[in-house]
Amino acid sequence: MFPIGPELAFGIPIIEFFDNGTLFFEDRLDLRPNTYYYSVVALDSLGGLTTTYETMEINVSRVTTLSEAIDNGLISADEGLQIGDQVLLPLHPLGTDYLGRDMLARLMAGGQVSLLIGIGAPFIFVLFGVAFGSIAGYIGGKVDQVMMRFADFVVALPFLLFMILFKISFGIGPGESGVFPMLVALVILMWPATARLVRGQILQIREQGYISASQLLGAKTSYLIVRHMIPNTMGVVLVTLTFAIPSAIFTEAFLSFIGMGVAPPTPSWGSMSNEGIKNMLISPHELIFPALFISITVLAFNLLGDGLRDALDARMRNTE
């Protein structure tokens, strides 16, 4: 892609010819419209490169065959186009990726996968963590100790190892998308942090005077937890959920990068970002747009969490 300089960087070796009568070569790589430099380099007796070479500058333009244009619906068979005529392609507002696929369409389809993982999994394991931590914190004593030691045991479990085990258990082979095993692993292994935070809040709230008053009036344990304790922990829960959603999105991106998450051709913002890294210097938009969508989504959920905390936190509402 660059002229040959004194460093003799010839680029990618395409083919070797041992017959001096070969005077023609067709490059069948998926080339973009650009200027390319093809170098013919002589080999020594051992097959190594020498300093004798000739370079040809080739300007590649965007072309298509008449049959491909008809098959893709770009023109009709009766238009009578000739070689050299121009064909207008559909508009791609955000460009295309390295395979010519529309970036906007893939971002919209990838958002379904990323948001399914980023919202669905945190919502489930946060709910379970709230219930687990509320029960442990209110009952206390040995029950609390046993439940918290179980939570410590879950924290010690390696996420990546269980992700591999779940993928094998569900029969997900190499190159297949492991969205469902990823959801299961997130739900099973990510709830202890929420449970610990909620337990700490419950331990403080159960000593408050209005809890004792409710108990004297005959309120049941389930009523106390649902009516008084959980609403007063809503601020902590929403903050936890706010951090859990971007964390889940980044986890999906990491697993897709190592081949354990969403596999091509299924799009997701994480896998599209990892694909964009390969062409970052040539086509930066393939990395910028997925990363921008992830950043905007994370910011949106942070702002949403702040607003919900202010609206639902019982203590802040009472202060107002």
C-alpha positions as MATLAB code, in Angstrom:
seq = 'MFPIGPELAFGIPIIEFFDNGTLFFEDRLDLRPNTYYYSVVALDSLGGLTTTYETMEINVSRVTTLSEAIDNGLISADEGLQIGDQVLLPLHPLGTDYLGRDMLARLMAGGQVSLLIGIGAPFIFVLFGVAFGSIAGYIGGKVDQVMMRFADFVVALPFLLFMILFKISFGIGPGESGVFPMLVALVILMWPATARLVRGQILQIREQGYISASQLLGAKTSYLIVRHMIPNTMGVVLVTLTFAIPSAIFTEAFLSFIGMGVAPPTPSWGSMSNEGIKNMLISPHELIFPALFISITVLAFNLLGDGLRDALDARMRNTE';
ca = [
       0.000    0.000    0.000;
       3.076    2.281    0.157;
       5.876    2.993   -2.315;
       9.020    0.910   -1.910;
      11.612    2.875    0.042;
      15.236    2.216    1.014;
      14.059   -0.211    3.704;
      12.803   -2.502    0.893;
       9.445   -3.252    2.542;
       7.813   -5.120   -0.331;
       4.564   -5.849    1.524;
       2.678   -9.142    1.468;
       4.198  -11.883   -0.742;
       1.450  -13.078   -3.074;
       3.027  -15.797   -5.211;
       6.361  -17.146   -6.448;
       7.110  -17.835  -10.138;
       9.880  -20.199  -11.154;
       9.037  -19.989  -14.871;
      10.437  -16.965  -16.681;
       7.695  -17.306  -19.269;
       4.952  -16.235  -16.824;
       4.016  -12.673  -17.716;
       0.523  -12.361  -16.206;
      -0.926  -12.446  -12.687;
      -4.473  -11.758  -11.454;
      -4.867  -10.512   -7.878;
      -8.057  -12.065   -6.499;
      -7.846  -10.431   -3.061;
     -10.798   -8.318   -1.923;
      -9.142   -4.985   -2.731;
     -10.617   -1.607   -1.824;
     -10.500    1.332   -4.234;
      -7.000    2.619   -3.592;
      -3.498    2.886   -5.032;
      -1.392   -0.269   -4.683;
       2.238   -0.982   -5.455;
       3.094   -4.398   -6.889;
       6.758   -5.364   -6.801;
       8.401   -8.142   -8.784;
      11.509   -9.215   -6.873;
      14.232  -11.542   -8.091;
      15.221  -14.510   -5.918;
      18.709  -15.780   -5.301;
      19.821  -19.391   -5.640;
      18.602  -20.165   -2.099;
      15.172  -18.661   -2.646;
      15.854  -15.478   -0.709;
      14.969  -11.939   -1.792;
      17.525   -9.812   -3.621;
      17.704   -6.058   -4.134;
      16.715   -6.375   -7.780;
      13.087   -5.444   -8.236;
      10.570   -3.606  -10.382;
       7.516   -1.826   -8.950;
       4.231   -1.092  -10.719;
       1.751    1.476   -9.402;
      -1.844    0.261   -9.865;
      -4.956    2.393   -9.259;
      -7.828    0.111   -8.270;
     -11.356    1.471   -8.787;
     -14.673    0.126   -7.548;
     -16.044   -2.159  -10.259;
     -18.595   -4.918  -10.644;
     -19.552   -7.272  -13.429;
     -22.790   -6.962  -15.355;
     -24.064  -10.307  -14.048;
     -23.269   -9.372  -10.418;
     -25.043   -6.020  -10.809;
     -28.150   -7.777  -12.122;
     -28.042  -10.498   -9.448;
     -27.690   -7.907   -6.653;
     -30.612   -5.859   -7.975;
     -28.495   -2.814   -8.810;
     -29.826   -2.718  -12.368;
     -32.427   -4.545  -14.405;
     -31.546   -7.001  -17.136;
     -33.061   -4.817  -19.870;
     -31.155   -1.592  -19.140;
     -28.429   -2.449  -21.642;
     -25.448   -1.119  -19.716;
     -22.002   -1.437  -21.226;
     -18.505   -1.756  -19.785;
     -17.478    1.582  -18.300;
     -20.986    2.709  -17.359;
     -21.613    3.765  -13.744;
     -23.978    1.999  -11.344;
     -25.257    3.787   -8.233;
     -24.991    1.788   -4.993;
     -27.450    2.080   -2.071;
     -26.681    4.752    0.515;
     -24.714    3.614    3.576;
     -24.940    6.487    6.133;
     -22.214    5.057    8.382;
     -20.261    3.312    5.645;
     -19.589   -0.396    5.274;
     -17.303   -2.866    6.999;
     -14.439   -4.839    5.472;
     -16.910   -7.215    3.799;
     -19.095   -4.459    2.377;
     -21.902   -4.894    4.935;
     -23.838   -1.814    6.011;
     -22.533   -0.564    9.357;
     -25.809    1.049   10.465;
     -27.771   -2.160    9.900;
     -25.169   -4.218   11.772;
     -25.084   -1.723   14.654;
     -28.865   -1.937   14.977;
     -28.793   -5.738   14.897;
     -25.788   -5.861   17.231;
     -27.536   -3.580   19.699;
     -30.212   -6.231   20.199;
     -27.581   -8.767   21.280;
     -25.520   -6.354   23.390;
     -28.542   -4.901   25.182;
     -30.031   -8.351   25.731;
     -26.867   -9.340   27.568;
     -26.253   -5.901   29.100;
     -29.772   -5.444   30.500;
     -31.245   -8.948   30.788;
     -28.461  -10.586   32.800;
     -27.908   -7.704   35.310;
     -31.653   -7.332   35.866;
     -31.974  -11.017   36.795;
     -28.914  -11.352   39.019;
     -29.550   -8.003   40.764;
     -33.081   -9.119   41.646;
     -31.729  -12.388   43.012;
     -29.004  -10.552   44.934;
     -31.570   -8.189   46.478;
     -33.732  -11.085   47.665;
     -30.744  -13.082   48.948;
     -29.155  -10.138   50.771;
     -32.461   -8.982   52.276;
     -33.215  -12.380   53.782;
     -29.682  -12.830   55.096;
     -29.507   -9.348   56.604;
     -32.930   -9.464   58.261;
     -32.711  -12.969   59.744;
     -29.084  -12.587   60.858;
     -27.314  -15.049   63.135;
     -26.163  -18.413   61.827;
     -28.448  -18.223   58.810;
     -26.751  -14.979   57.801;
     -23.300  -16.506   58.238;
     -24.133  -19.585   56.176;
     -25.684  -17.524   53.377;
     -22.757  -15.120   53.249;
     -20.206  -17.957   53.182;
     -22.098  -19.387   50.230;
     -21.866  -15.983   48.536;
     -18.107  -15.939   49.230;
     -17.860  -19.383   47.629;
     -19.633  -18.127   44.484;
     -17.291  -15.107   44.303;
     -14.293  -17.466   44.297;
     -15.570  -19.386   41.250;
     -13.654  -18.496   38.054;
     -16.024  -16.895   35.559;
     -14.109  -17.869   32.427;
     -13.861  -21.525   33.474;
     -17.597  -21.760   34.106;
     -18.255  -19.964   30.826;
     -16.315  -22.721   29.048;
     -18.141  -25.438   31.011;
     -21.554  -23.933   30.235;
     -20.655  -23.623   26.570;
     -19.702  -27.305   26.446;
     -22.778  -28.315   28.446;
     -25.117  -26.508   26.045;
     -23.408  -28.072   23.031;
     -22.011  -24.824   21.623;
     -19.253  -25.759   19.199;
     -16.276  -23.721   17.919;
     -17.327  -20.719   15.872;
     -20.879  -20.720   17.270;
     -22.351  -17.880   19.321;
     -22.457  -18.561   23.057;
     -25.026  -15.931   24.024;
     -27.149  -18.220   26.205;
     -24.181  -19.738   28.131;
     -22.927  -16.186   28.699;
     -26.275  -15.142   30.173;
     -26.353  -18.200   32.434;
     -22.791  -17.597   33.648;
     -23.502  -13.921   34.402;
     -26.711  -14.706   36.313;
     -25.179  -17.524   38.379;
     -21.855  -15.868   39.243;
     -22.474  -12.090   39.431;
     -25.147  -11.730   42.157;
     -22.957  -11.832   45.341;
     -21.857   -8.183   45.041;
     -25.472   -6.993   45.110;
     -26.313   -9.379   47.941;
     -23.477   -8.007   50.085;
     -24.483   -4.383   49.534;
     -28.142   -5.042   50.270;
     -27.275   -7.115   53.363;
     -25.218   -4.246   54.756;
     -28.087   -1.822   54.221;
     -30.600   -4.203   55.793;
     -28.410   -4.639   58.886;
     -28.562   -0.881   59.409;
     -32.246   -0.446   58.572;
     -33.532   -3.231   60.832;
     -32.230   -1.320   63.869;
     -34.276    1.757   63.029;
     -37.185    2.808   65.222;
     -39.900    2.480   62.581;
     -38.944   -1.195   62.085;
     -39.393   -1.865   65.805;
     -42.699   -0.011   65.742;
     -43.922   -2.119   62.830;
     -42.927   -5.294   64.664;
     -44.845   -4.184   67.766;
     -47.898   -3.627   65.577;
     -47.646   -7.232   64.351;
     -46.069   -6.746   60.931;
     -44.795   -9.967   59.372;
     -41.234  -10.478   58.188;
     -42.195  -10.519   54.513;
     -44.121   -7.243   54.947;
     -41.198   -5.572   56.708;
     -38.764   -6.595   53.985;
     -40.980   -5.646   51.042;
     -42.590   -2.510   52.501;
     -39.810   -0.924   54.555;
     -36.395   -2.435   53.932;
     -36.135   -2.968   50.187;
     -37.505    0.530   49.304;
     -34.858    2.074   51.544;
     -32.126    0.127   49.746;
     -33.341    1.178   46.302;
     -30.590    3.786   45.918;
     -27.866    1.177   46.447;
     -29.641   -1.299   44.176;
     -29.962    1.211   41.333;
     -26.327    2.255   41.617;
     -25.346   -1.428   41.504;
     -27.527   -1.999   38.459;
     -26.059    1.095   36.820;
     -22.555   -0.341   37.106;
     -23.648   -3.889   36.282;
     -25.063   -3.011   32.847;
     -21.866   -1.524   31.339;
     -19.866   -4.250   33.058;
     -21.992   -6.885   31.327;
     -21.538   -5.134   27.970;
     -17.772   -5.042   28.431;
     -17.788   -8.699   29.508;
     -19.559   -9.581   26.268;
     -16.932   -7.628   24.316;
     -14.078   -9.443   26.073;
     -15.596  -12.883   25.580;
     -16.301  -12.133   21.926;
     -12.673  -11.090   21.497;
     -11.351  -14.442   22.721;
     -13.951  -16.397   20.758;
     -16.174  -17.378   23.698;
     -19.029  -14.937   23.148;
     -20.869  -13.764   20.061;
     -19.260  -15.288   16.976;
     -19.432  -13.940   13.412;
     -21.535  -13.448   11.416;
     -23.863  -12.633   14.361;
     -23.176   -8.959   15.163;
     -22.787   -7.338   18.554;
     -21.174   -4.066   19.544;
     -18.355   -5.902   21.286;
     -17.554   -8.256   18.417;
     -17.814   -5.376   15.911;
     -15.322   -3.358   17.968;
     -12.925   -6.282   17.992;
     -13.304   -6.688   14.238;
     -12.712   -2.956   13.823;
      -9.365   -3.153   15.654;
      -7.938   -5.193   12.783;
      -8.680   -2.374   10.291;
      -8.293    0.561   12.682;
      -5.596    2.328   10.650;
      -7.307    1.807    7.281;
     -11.010    2.116    8.210;
     -11.272    3.706   11.669;
     -15.068    4.025   11.413;
     -15.378    0.239   11.898;
     -14.045    0.713   15.454;
     -15.309    4.237   16.218;
     -19.027    3.639   15.675;
     -19.425    0.460   17.813;
     -17.290    2.014   20.573;
     -19.370    5.211   20.354;
     -22.618    3.254   20.705;
     -21.225    1.438   23.760;
     -20.127    4.747   25.339;
     -23.471    6.447   24.693;
     -25.370    3.458   26.109;
     -23.223    3.378   29.248;
     -23.694    7.139   29.765;
     -27.453    6.829   29.228;
     -27.809    4.107   31.855;
     -25.703    6.084   34.333;
     -27.961    9.128   33.920;
     -31.041    6.907   34.145;
     -29.744    5.358   37.355;
     -29.176    8.780   38.933;
     -32.685    9.883   38.020;
     -34.320    6.717   39.339;
     -32.343    6.929   42.579;
     -33.571   10.458   43.204;
     -37.159    9.465   42.403;
     -37.374    6.170   44.302;
     -35.092    6.576   47.302;
     -37.488    6.811   50.254;
     -35.121    8.756   52.494;
     -34.441   11.418   49.855;
     -38.171   11.703   49.131;
     -38.933   12.187   52.817;
     -36.256   14.886   53.047;
     -37.890   16.827   50.258;
];
